[in-house]
Amino acid sequence: MPLPPFSVSLPALPINVSLPARPLRLSLPAPPARLLLPALPVPENGEAPV
């Protein structure tokens, strides 16, 4: 059972408890993707300036 304790020992506590606000938003492309999509209506208009 070295999986549960290992993943919950280091990469779970220090990463989530260390900086769960900044690293999560900068690390996971989920928040930025949702903010970029609604901010720039590219798929909705069909004409993307990028």
N, C-alpha and C positions, 0 to 999 in steps of 0.2 A: 504493500500500500504506500509506495513512495510517490505516487502521483498526487492524490488529494493534499497531503501535508506539504508537499513541495510547492505546488502551484498556489496554495493558500498561505504558504510560509513567506516567500519572498516576493514573487511577481504579483501577488494579490494585495497584500497589506501595504508594502512600501510604495507601490505604484499608485494604487487607488487612494491611500491615505496620505501619500506624499503631496501630490498636487492633482487632485481629481477634476479640477476645473480647467487649468491651462493645458496640461499634457493631453487630456482627453480631447479637447477641442482642436489642438494642434496635431495630435497624433492620429486620431480617428477622423477620416474625411467625411463624417456624417453631418455634423453641425455646419461646417463650412459649405458643404455641397447643398444643403437645404437653404442656406442663406444666399448662396450664389444663384441658385435656380430662380427663386421668387424675386430676387433683386433684379436679375436680367432676364426678361421674358423672351428667351431665345427660341426654345422649342414651341412656345405658344404662337409667336409671330411667324416663325419659319425663317426669318432673315436674321442670321447671326453676324454681327460686326466682327466677331473674332474668327 
